[in-house]
Amino acid sequence: MLPTKLVGSRDTGGDSTPDEDQGVIRCICDIDDDDGFTIQCENCLVWQHAVCVNVDQDNVPDEYLCEKCNPRKLDVKAPASLARLLCEIQ
């Protein structure tokens, strides 16, 4: 399987297929704005804010699955506040 897509901004052109790069942001914070640092689920191709799912430049997984494809407990209160702040700054 290919490495997880982690980008500074979702790309809508180039060599990737439309499903990969034009997927929707469905994050645990309920904010659908691109904060400039998103990660894509390998299974359902949704994008999530990396900060909301505890991913940073130093711990990018080889494969990433969202909380629906790989159910697990995630703190949704802190990410929502942080994601709102990041989206407002941009």
C-alpha angles and dihedrals in degrees: 000000000000121000117271114275110244116171142174090226130002109262118221098187140041132067099325124101117259092245092059100047102028097050119129127261108244105167132172088243092063091233114125098191119114106247092190097255114071137154127209128225111240091216110041098016096229117147123231133186105262092219091056093057095042097255121137135167090274098053108038108155120227088233126023128196123185122237092266096051091042107026113215138142115272129177104243099178099066095043092051092056094045094045091051090052093048093048091049092052093055 
